[in-house]
């Protein structure tokens, strides 16, 4: 947005709309721990006294620009040039120096990937990882680059979202003036603009019809044994899209399960991620099937790539094995998609707990 000159009435109107978006103006920024920067100078810049995980309320200053990014995202890479310029503007101005801080949070990236990104693009501000999507999830997901301006009345407060910006932002002189304007604002002014009703969320759906997906899952079940019976979709309190059936495996009838997973892309030019996986009552992954998986250029995965990826996931237990290593686990040119899949499988522990509580495991 940042069209603050239009006045507070425009802001009230915009924030009254129910939208399927990440965190919005007026909402409290989530208190999610992040790894401290490895370099002492960057920790000092943020006001951190040690190398332990930190939350945003520990950062010095009244205003923090949190940049959600992925180091493989082309637009995130392009944004480094204007943001380096903004960093210099903020540090040279006596009004903003020490009062406005910049923090990059790299979703699904490793320390090595971030180090390479910082060196190649000469990134001036600290960048820390959000490898397991913890902050990204707390912000209700969304694509990158995504900038969040978090205002506090005083250091030590977690702060509220004063504004956000999705996508590239080339005009740093305008943003610099806007950040100075925010420094003269109070948290209460923005907290009053927080959404008053639950936000309407758009449910991601695969490109296939319900009938086609059901047929593909039933076929995948049949490949695991004989005599598929009682195939149906479960009605779970969580709303997760899970199917089940019983069939004969190893000379006995047992239940199998399949979850259809749809996740938003991290990068703002990438396609969303859709797949399903099969697992047994012990939580072992039995099969992995794509519904829509793409790599660089939004090209769909080949059969060779699928075969290689299946070797990384099929036969593993759902609990405790999904620490994504981009060098070992990623399909070439599909690192972000691969990371999303691993994170989704990591989240399956909650599904197992739900099924167990319902007596289905």
C-alpha positions in Angstrom: 0.0 0.0 0.0 2.0 2.8 1.4 -0.3 5.5 -0.1 -0.7 7.0 3.3 -1.2 10.5 1.9 -4.7 9.3 0.9 -5.6 9.4 4.6 -6.8 7.1 7.3 -10.2 6.5 5.7 -8.6 4.7 2.8 -6.7 2.5 5.2 -9.9 1.7 7.1 -11.6 0.7 3.9 -8.8 -1.5 2.7 -8.3 -3.3 6.0 -12.1 -3.9 6.3 -12.0 -6.2 3.3 -11.8 -9.9 4.0 -8.9 -11.3 2.0 -7.0 -14.5 1.6 -3.7 -12.9 2.5 -0.9 -13.3 5.0 -0.7 -11.1 8.1 -2.5 -7.8 7.8 -2.2 -4.2 9.1 -3.0 -3.9 12.8 -2.3 -7.5 13.7 0.4 -8.3 16.3 3.5 -9.7 14.8 3.9 -13.4 16.0 6.5 -14.1 18.6 8.3 -16.9 16.8 11.9 -17.7 17.7 14.5 -17.3 14.9 18.2 -18.3 14.8 20.5 -15.4 15.7 22.8 -14.2 12.9 26.2 -16.0 12.9 28.2 -12.7 12.6 28.7 -10.7 15.8 28.4 -7.5 13.9 24.9 -8.4 12.6 23.8 -9.4 16.1 25.1 -6.1 17.4 23.2 -4.2 14.6 19.9 -5.9 15.8 20.7 -5.3 19.4 21.1 -9.0 20.3 23.5 -9.8 23.2 24.2 -13.4 22.3 23.9 -16.1 19.7 20.7 -17.7 21.0 17.4 -17.8 19.1 15.5 -14.5 19.4 12.1 -13.0 18.8 11.3 -9.7 17.2 10.7 -7.9 20.5 14.4 -8.3 21.3 15.5 -6.2 18.3 16.4 -2.6 19.1 14.5 0.4 17.6 10.9 1.3 17.1 10.4 -0.1 13.6 11.6 -3.3 12.0 11.3 -4.1 8.3 11.0 -7.8 8.1 11.7 -9.1 4.6 10.3 -12.6 4.0 12.3 -14.1 1.1 13.7 -17.2 -0.5 17.3 -17.0 -1.8 16.3 -18.9 -5.0 13.4 -16.5 -5.8 14.4 -14.2 -8.8 12.5 -11.3 -7.4 14.0 -11.7 -4.0 17.4 -11.6 -5.6 16.5 -8.4 -7.5 15.2 -6.8 -4.4 18.7 -6.9 -2.7 20.0 -4.0 -4.7 17.3 -1.5 -3.7 17.2 -2.8 -0.1 21.0 -2.4 0.2 20.4 1.3 -0.8 17.6 1.6 1.7 19.9 0.1 4.4 22.5 2.8 3.6 19.9 5.6 3.7 18.6 4.4 7.1 22.1 4.1 8.6 23.2 7.6 7.4 20.2 9.5 8.6 20.3 10.5 12.3 16.5 10.2 12.6 16.3 6.6 11.4 19.7 5.2 12.5 19.2 2.9 15.5 15.4 3.4 15.2 14.7 1.4 12.0 16.1 -2.0 11.5 16.1 -4.4 8.6 15.9 -8.2 8.9 15.7 -10.8 6.1 14.0 -14.1 6.9 14.8 -16.8 4.3 12.0 -19.4 4.1 13.1 -23.0 3.6 16.8 -22.0 3.1 19.9 -23.5 4.7 22.7 -21.6 6.3 24.9 -22.4 3.3 22.4 -21.2 0.8 22.0 -17.9 2.8 25.7 -17.4 3.0 26.1 -17.8 -0.8 23.1 -15.4 -1.3 24.6 -12.8 1.0 28.1 -13.0 -0.7 26.9 -13.0 -4.3 24.4 -10.2 -3.9 26.4 -8.2 -1.3 23.4 -8.1 1.1 24.0 -5.5 3.8 21.3 -6.4 6.3 21.1 -9.6 8.4 19.4 -12.6 6.9 18.4 -15.6 9.1 16.8 -18.9 8.1 13.2 -20.1 8.6 14.0 -23.6 7.5 10.9 -25.3 8.9 8.5 -22.6 7.8 7.7 -21.7 11.4 7.5 -17.9 10.9 6.1 -18.3 7.4 3.3 -20.4 8.8 2.6 -18.0 11.7 2.2 -15.2 9.1 -0.3 -17.4 7.2 2.1 -18.3 4.5 2.1 -16.4 1.2 4.6 -15.7 -1.5 7.9 -13.9 -1.5 9.3 -11.3 -1.5 7.0 -10.0 1.2 7.9 -7.0 3.3 6.3 -6.4 6.7 6.8 -3.1 8.6 6.5 -3.8 12.3 6.0 -0.8 14.7 6.6 -0.8 18.4 6.0 2.1 20.8 9.2 1.0 22.6 11.9 -1.7 22.3 10.9 -4.9 24.1 7.4 -4.9 22.6 6.5 -7.4 19.9 4.8 -4.7 17.9 2.0 -4.6 15.3 2.0 -4.6 11.5 1.9 -1.1 10.3 1.9 -2.1 6.6 3.0 -4.8 4.2 4.2 -4.9 0.6 4.2 -8.0 -1.7 6.6 -8.3 -4.6 9.4 -6.1 -5.8 9.7 -2.5 -4.4 12.2 -0.4 -6.4 11.4 3.1 -5.0 13.6 3.3 -1.9 13.4 7.1 -1.6 9.6 6.8 -1.2 9.9 3.9 1.2 12.5 5.8 3.2 10.2 8.7 3.6 7.3 6.4 4.5 9.4 4.7 7.2 10.2 8.1 8.7 6.5 8.8 8.7 5.8 5.6 10.6 8.3 6.5 13.2 6.0 9.4 14.1 3.1 7.1 14.5 1.8 5.2 17.5 1.0 1.5 17.7 -2.6 2.2 18.8 -3.3 3.9 15.5 -2.6 0.7 13.6 -3.9 -1.8 16.2 -7.3 -0.1 15.7 -7.2 -1.2 12.1 -6.8 -4.9 12.8 -9.4 -7.1 11.1 -12.5 -7.4 13.3 -13.8 -10.6 11.7 -12.1 -13.9 10.9 -10.4 -13.6 7.5 -11.8 -15.4 4.5 -9.2 -17.9 3.3 -9.1 -19.3 -0.2 -8.7 -23.1 -0.2 -6.1 -24.3 -2.6 -7.3 -27.1 -4.8 -5.4 -29.3 -7.3 -6.2 -28.9 -11.0 -7.8 -32.3 -11.2 -11.5 -32.9 -10.5 -12.7 -34.7 -7.3 -13.6 -37.8 -9.4 -10.1 -37.9 -11.0 -8.3 -37.5 -7.7 -10.4 -40.2 -6.1 -9.7 -42.6 -8.9 -5.9 -41.9 -8.8 -5.9 -42.5 -5.0 -8.0 -45.7 -5.3 -5.6 -46.9 -8.0 -2.6 -46.2 -5.8 -4.2 -48.1 -2.9 -4.8 -51.1 -5.3 -1.1 -51.1 -6.2 -0.3 -51.8 -2.5 -2.4 -55.0 -2.1 -5.6 -56.8 -3.1 -9.3 -56.5 -2.4 -9.7 -52.7 -1.8 -12.8 -52.1 0.2 -14.6 -49.3 2.0 -12.8 -46.5 0.1 -13.9 -43.1 1.3 -12.8 -39.6 2.4 -12.6 -39.0 6.1 -14.4 -36.1 7.8 -11.6 -34.8 10.1 -12.0 -32.0 12.6 -8.7 -30.5 11.2 -10.2 -30.3 7.7 -7.3 -32.2 6.2 -8.1 -34.0 3.0 -7.5 -37.7 3.9 -8.8 -40.8 2.2 -8.8 -44.4 3.6 -9.5 -47.9 2.4 -8.8 -51.4 3.6 -7.0 -54.0 1.6 -5.1 -57.3 2.0 -1.3 -56.9 2.5 1.0 -59.6 3.8 -1.9 -62.0 4.1 -4.0 -59.8 6.3 -6.5 -57.0 5.9 -5.4 -53.6 7.1 -6.3 -49.9 6.6 -4.2 -47.5 4.4 -4.5 -43.8 4.2 -3.8 -41.1 1.7 -3.5 -37.3 2.2 -4.0 -34.8 -0.6 -1.8 -31.8 0.1 -2.0 -28.4 -1.5 0.5 -25.7 -0.6 1.1 -22.1 -1.8 4.3 -21.5 -3.7 7.0 -19.6 -1.8 8.1 -17.6 -4.8 5.7 -15.1 -6.4 6.3 -16.4 -9.9 6.0 -20.2 -9.1 3.0 -22.5 -9.3 1.4 -23.9 -6.2 2.3 -27.4 -5.0 -0.2 -30.3 -5.2 0.4 -34.0 -4.4 -0.8 -37.0 -2.4 1.0 -39.6 -0.4 0.0 -43.0 1.0 0.9 -44.3 4.4 0.0 -47.3 6.6 -1.2 -47.4 10.2 2.5 -47.4 11.4 3.1 -44.1 9.7 5.3 -45.4 6.9 5.2 -43.7 3.5 4.2 -46.2 0.9 3.8 -44.1 -2.2 4.2 -40.5 -3.5 2.2 -39.2 -6.4 2.2 -35.7 -8.0 -0.9 -33.8 -8.9 0.9 -30.7 -10.0 4.6 -30.3 -9.3 6.8 -27.8 -11.2 10.4 -26.7 -11.4 12.1 -23.6 -12.8 10.1 -22.0 -15.6 7.0 -23.8 -14.2 7.9 -26.9 -16.1 6.3 -30.1 -14.7 8.6 -32.8 -13.2 9.6 -35.6 -15.5 9.2 -39.3 -14.7 12.9 -39.6 -14.1 12.8 -36.8 -11.6 9.7 -38.3 -9.9 11.5 -41.7 -9.6 14.5 -40.1 -8.0 12.4 -38.1 -5.6 10.3 -41.1 -4.6 13.6 -42.7 -3.4 14.0 -39.9 -1.0 10.6 -40.2 0.6 9.0 -43.6 0.1 9.8 -46.1 2.8 10.4 -43.5 5.4 8.5 -43.1 8.7 6.4 -39.9 8.8 7.8 -39.0 12.2 11.2 -37.4 12.6 12.9 -37.9 9.2 12.2 -34.7 7.2 15.2 -32.4 7.7 15.5 -31.1 4.2 18.9 -31.1 2.6 18.8 -29.2 -0.7 22.0 -31.0 -2.0 20.5 -34.5 -1.4 16.7 -34.1 -1.4 15.9 -31.5 -4.0 14.9 -32.2 -7.6 17.2 -30.0 -9.8 15.6 -26.6 -10.4 12.8 -27.5 -8.0 14.4 -26.8 -4.7 11.6 -24.7 -3.3 8.9 -27.2 -4.4 11.0 -30.1 -2.9 11.4 -28.1 0.4 7.6 -27.5 0.6 6.9 -31.3 0.1 9.4 -32.2 2.9 7.8 -29.6 5.2 4.4 -31.0 4.4 5.5 -34.5 5.3 7.1 -33.2 8.4 3.7 -31.7 9.4 2.1 -35.2 9.0 2.9 -36.0 12.7 -0.1 -33.8 13.6 -2.3 -35.9 11.2 -1.1 -39.1 12.8 -2.0 -37.8 16.3 -5.4 -36.8 15.0 -6.1 -40.2 13.4 -4.9 -41.9 16.6 -7.2 -39.8 18.8 -10.1 -40.8 16.6 -9.2 -44.5 16.9 -8.3 -44.9 13.2 -4.7 -46.0 13.8 
